[in-house]
């Protein structure tokens, strides 16, 4: 079976590795960029994604790229704690949560593809057309030298929120809708905050700051952290993604956010580079699969970063699709089973992220106690906070009990 993957991001590369582990060898990945530059900043891989990377034999390699947070803590814009919970192994999972640099993870996955499959990533290939036939598809790519037609039994669109395959299937959809929020993302080396292993979110629906370690504290007590500064009504929905911006106006937006345990404006000001992103997503689709083609990752279900789950869901897609292709009787049955397993789940998760997911506790704190509080239990009872956290974990597929007990997606190839 010849399988073509469009996109060499985390989802596409994880798909190639998952298919190889399931016994497939005739796999090619087509990437529109002329080189893999490892762009981006920090991301979180939740335990359900780390489980899949572990079963692919990549856990040690990925763990070397970052660090494992032990706690997630929500605060209001005055730095007062609203809700805190353990993460990863400290929360009872069999697998850790890992905070890593997105670009370093992408390059590590590309190295693994090269080691296991050889030179299978074709750079400078932009998908421009798909011609379906009963037993496969012909994908046409524009390259520097003209156009190339590729025959495949299965074509997988893992080419991100601006997916070419999705646009071919849904040509009237248009650009991703902007939420009105702008994110400024960067990394900085700053004094370790709290215990040096805590991911914090502070603020509310109008303005928010997220920070988490990407390394352990050094001998000088400093560590590299990833941060996201967020503001409603600033920036523009058509901003150039991955464009570097002047930190001074962002520092000014957060000038009063000094918590004692974390100096937010100093952290923003210490960044080597700050990238601006409009916070956008995609509406849930009624269908991913057409003939022998399907969508995966952000191409299928781009969602807001509330809950830190985008890359993790792409990895789950990859593993599920490979499992179905290896175990179902026909390709058509496999694609249908994959979509039935993943599309409703991600649609529900997308809706939760639009309601801010587990970050809803910060919105409630702002609504009920805009000037701060003396006792958080009097503002949001503990049972309500616990319910919000548990609802998201169940929807995202990483509640400790369900994840630890779920059957493996690993396929043991015959022979």
Residue, then its C-alpha position, 0 to 999 in steps of 0.5 A: x500500500x502506497x501512502x502519501x502524507x501532506x505536511x511534515x509538521x508534528x502530525x504528519x511526521x507522527x503519522x509516518x512513524x505510526x504507519x512504519x511501526x504498524x508495518x507499512x513501508x511505502x510512505x512519503x511525506x510531502x512538505x511545502x516548505x523548502x526546508x524544515x527549520x524547526x520554527x515555533x516556541x514551547x508546546x505541551x505534550x499531555x500524557x495521552x500523547x506521551x503514551x503514544x510516543x513511548x509506544x513508538x520508542x521515542x520517549x527518551x528522545x523527546x524527554x531530552x528536549x524539555x522538562x516534565x511539569x509537576x503542577x498546573x496552577x491557575x491565578x487571577x490577574x493579581x497572582x492569587x491562586x484559583x486552582x492547582x492540580x498535579x500533572x503527569x506522573x504526579x497526577x497518577x498517570x503512567x506517563x509524564x507531561x512534557x514541555x518541549x520546544x515545538x521546532x526541536x520536536x519537529x526536527x527530532x521526529x524528522x530524524x526518526x523518520x529518516x532513521x526508520x524509513x530513509x529519505x522519505x520527506x519531499x521538500x518544496x512540494x505544495x499540493x494543488x490538486x487531487x484526482x480521486x479514483x475508486x482504488x486510490x488518488x492522484x495528488x498533484x504538487x507544485x514544485x520549483x521545477x513545475x508540477x509532479x503527480x503522485x499516485x497513492x492508495x491513501x492520501x492524508x492531509x496533515x498540512x495544518x490550519x491552512x491545509x491545502x487538502x481541506x481547501x480542495x474539499x471545502x473551497x468555500x470555507x475561507x480563512x480561519x475565523x479570528x477570536x479577537x484575541x492575539x497571542x505573543x509567544x516567546x522564550x526567556x531565561x529568568x529566575x525560576x518561579x514557584x518550585x521550578x516545575x509549575x505551569x502557570x496561567x494568570x488572568x481571564x478572558x480579556x488578558x492572560x499570561x501563561x508560563x512554563x519551564x522548558x528546562x530545569x533551574x540551573x546553578x544560578x537559579x535561572x531557567x528557560x521558560x516559554x510564555x504566552x501573553x494574550x490580549x483581547x482587542x489587540x493585534x489583527x486577525x490577518x497578522x503574519x504568523x511567526x512574525x517577530x514584534x517589538x516587545x515594548x508595547x506588550x511589556x506595557x500591557x502587562x506593566x502591573x503584573x508583578x506577583x512577587x513570585x513572577x515578574x511578568x513584564x520582566x519576563x516578556x522583556x527578557x525574550x530573545x524574540x517574540x512572535x505574534x499569532x492571531x488566536x484562530x481555529x476552524x469550525x468542526x467539519x461534517x466529514x474528513x474522508x473523501x474516497x481514499x483521502x482524509x484529514x488529520x491534526x490541525x487540518x481536520x480540527x484546528x482549535x484554540x490552545x486552551x488546554x494545551x492540546x493541539x499537538x497531542x490530538x494530532x499524535x492521537x490522530x496519527x496513531x489511531x489512523x495507523x492502527x485502523x489501516x493495519x487492522x481493518x479489512x479494507x482501506x475504506x473501512x479503516x478510514x471510516x473507523x478512524x473518522x468515527x473514532x476521532x471526528x466526534x471526539x475532536x468536535x466536542x473538544x473544539x467546542x470546549x476550547x471555545x468555552x475556554x476549556x479548563x481555563x474557565x475557572x479564571x473567567x469565573x473568578x473575574x466575573x465573581x470577584x473582579x477585584x480579587x478575593x480573600x477565599x477562593x472557595x467562597x467565590x468558586x466552590x472546590x467541587x465546581x473547580x474539580x468538575x471543570x477540570x475533570x470535564x476537560x480531561x474526559x473530553x480530551x481523552x486524558x483522564x488518568x483512569x481512562x488513559x491508564x486503562x485504555x487498550x494500546x494502539x500499537x499493532x504488532x506486524x505479522x512475522 
